[in-house]
Amino acid sequence: MTGLTFSTRLLFPGLVTPYPTIRVTTAFGTRETPATREVKYTDSYPNGPSCGTRTTSATVTAAIPG
């Protein structure tokens, strides 16, 4: 299976790690993909900077078993 793209938002409050390992499990098996580059995080303020609530996010890519 090639060319398949899947995107989802996962929230892990308080977790900020430079080299995460992503484990994807499907009916076809499990695949672990370690980050080969340092993940770059960005901060945003969804309700505006005066609200005080900061959201930290990053984008990573992992292979899907199949």
N, C-alpha and C positions, 0 to 999 in steps of 0.2 A: 504494500500500500504506500504509494508515494504521492506527494503533492497535497496531502490532507492537512488542513489547518484548523485548529480548534483554539478558541480563546475563552478564558474564564477569569473571573476575578476571585482571588482567594485572599482572605484576610487573616493575618497572624499578628495580632496586636503585640507590640514590643519586640518583634523579631526583625532584626536587621543584621544580616550576615553577608560578608563579601563574596563567599564562594559556596552557595547552597547546592545541595544535591536534590534533584527533582525525581520522585518516584511516581510513575504512571502505571496503574494496574487496570487491565481490561480483561474481557473474557479470553483474549488471546495470550495473556501472560503479563509479566511485570518487567518494566525496563527502568533502570536508574540512569539518570543523566547528570553527571557532575558539571557544574559551571566551569568552563575552561577559561573564562575571562572574569575579572572582577565585576560584580554587578554594581551598576551605578543607580543610586537612589535619588529621588527628587522629592522635595517637600511641596505641598500645596495646602491651601486654606479654603476648603469648599464653601464655607460660609463667610469668606472675607477675612483679611488679616486681623481685623479688630475683634473677631469672634474668639480667637485664641486656640481653636481646635486645629491642630496640625495633622495632616495625613501624609505619611511617607509611603512611596510606592516605587516599584521597579518592574521592568518587563524582562522575562526570561523565556527561552525556547527549549522544549524538550521533545524527544522522539516518542512516538506512540507505538506500542507493540502491535504487531499484526503482520 
